[in-house]
Amino acid sequence: MSDTVSLLTKFNFLQNFASLISAWINPAIIHNLEKYHILKKVHYLTAIENIEGDYLEFGVFTGSSFCHSIRVHQMQKKYCGEHTAMKFYGFDSFSGFGSMESDENHPFYSQVDFNSNIEYVEKRIRRVAKNTEYKLVEGYFQDSLTSGPKSYGIDKSKIIFIDSDTFSSAAQAFEFCSTTIQQGTYIILDDHFSYCGDINRGVAGAFKEFIEKREIEVRLVFHYGMGGSVYVVSNM
Ligand SMILES: C[S@@+](CC[C@H](N)C(=O)[O-])C[C@H]1O[C@@H](n2cnc3c(N)ncnc32)[C@H](O)[C@@H]1O
């Protein structure tokens, strides 16, 4: 055993302290901190590749990740210089999940109240956005996404963030995005391992079905938090 290791074993209180902090911290905080971290990485990675297009978030809730994405975009000018113009789009019912298919029921999603308020979220985002262009679209995806991306002025997607948890909502979001996706688009899948890891259910099932149907090749870039994954479109 090296001297350092044998010294560390004598300081069990340090291990206990680290363990106590790790056990005490709320998993939702760990998830959100790691989500913020990967949003920063994804903005950076798309900027240094000069990927053109917009940021599309499906499942905005109170706007935390949406605001963070705008902040990162604004601040990274310091590291990456001027980047291509992009607009931020957020889609949500702002009234929670609505009616879910019976096989989409999930013990956690039905417990949490995902009702929010678009006026409050708008106000929160406006304070952060300043000159950054953004648009919130209110409505269930089955209604708000049927007119297609061009109806909102969206041509290409740079970053797609799927944070609406269920198979049907994710499938509707992917279908909406299909013509906007290009090589280099980053796709963030929150809750990628829900429904006991079933690859055919939830966000994972919708993603698998979508890339197979459209013959889109993707590469895993990293995992984060309590079961999120990030992919980049490598060929299509
Ligand atoms: C986990 S929350 C999003 C959290 C947010 N991205 C953040 O990190 O701050 C999930 C959101 O998806 C929305 N949602 C779920 N299914 C939807 C659907 N079919 N149509 C519209 N919004 C939906 C809910 O209203 C809820 O606000």
PDBQT file of the ligand as one rigid body, heavy atoms in Angstrom, charges set to zero:
ROOT
HETATM    1  C1  LIG A 301     -39.663  17.148 -16.379  1.00  0.00    +0.000 C 
HETATM    2  S1  LIG A 301     -40.627  18.516 -16.847  1.00  0.00    +0.000 S 
HETATM    3  C2  LIG A 301     -39.501  19.518 -17.780  1.00  0.00    +0.000 C 
HETATM    4  C3  LIG A 301     -38.379  20.127 -16.942  1.00  0.00    +0.000 C 
HETATM    5  C4  LIG A 301     -37.585  21.219 -17.586  1.00  0.00    +0.000 C 
HETATM    6  N1  LIG A 301     -36.969  20.841 -18.857  1.00  0.00    +0.000 N 
HETATM    7  C5  LIG A 301     -36.454  21.672 -16.655  1.00  0.00    +0.000 C 
HETATM    8  O1  LIG A 301     -35.409  21.008 -16.599  1.00  0.00    +0.000 OA
HETATM    9  O2  LIG A 301     -36.599  22.695 -15.980  1.00  0.00    +0.000 OA
HETATM   10  C6  LIG A 301     -41.685  17.788 -18.053  1.00  0.00    +0.000 C 
HETATM   11  C7  LIG A 301     -42.596  18.767 -18.779  1.00  0.00    +0.000 C 
HETATM   12  O3  LIG A 301     -43.127  18.121 -19.942  1.00  0.00    +0.000 OA
HETATM   13  C8  LIG A 301     -44.423  18.650 -20.192  1.00  0.00    +0.000 C 
HETATM   14  N2  LIG A 301     -45.174  17.682 -21.026  1.00  0.00    +0.000 N 
HETATM   15  C9  LIG A 301     -45.250  16.333 -20.856  1.00  0.00    +0.000 A 
HETATM   16  N3  LIG A 301     -46.011  15.784 -21.827  1.00  0.00    +0.000 NA
HETATM   17  C10 LIG A 301     -46.417  16.797 -22.639  1.00  0.00    +0.000 A 
HETATM   18  C11 LIG A 301     -47.221  16.850 -23.829  1.00  0.00    +0.000 A 
HETATM   19  N4  LIG A 301     -47.752  15.746 -24.380  1.00  0.00    +0.000 N 
HETATM   20  N5  LIG A 301     -47.423  18.060 -24.407  1.00  0.00    +0.000 NA
HETATM   21  C12 LIG A 301     -46.884  19.179 -23.857  1.00  0.00    +0.000 A 
HETATM   22  N6  LIG A 301     -46.106  19.188 -22.735  1.00  0.00    +0.000 NA
HETATM   23  C13 LIG A 301     -45.878  18.016 -22.132  1.00  0.00    +0.000 A 
HETATM   24  C14 LIG A 301     -45.035  18.838 -18.798  1.00  0.00    +0.000 C 
HETATM   25  O4  LIG A 301     -46.032  19.833 -18.823  1.00  0.00    +0.000 OA
HETATM   26  C15 LIG A 301     -43.805  19.244 -17.968  1.00  0.00    +0.000 C 
HETATM   27  O5  LIG A 301     -43.742  20.650 -17.811  1.00  0.00    +0.000 OA
ENDROOT
TORSDOF 0
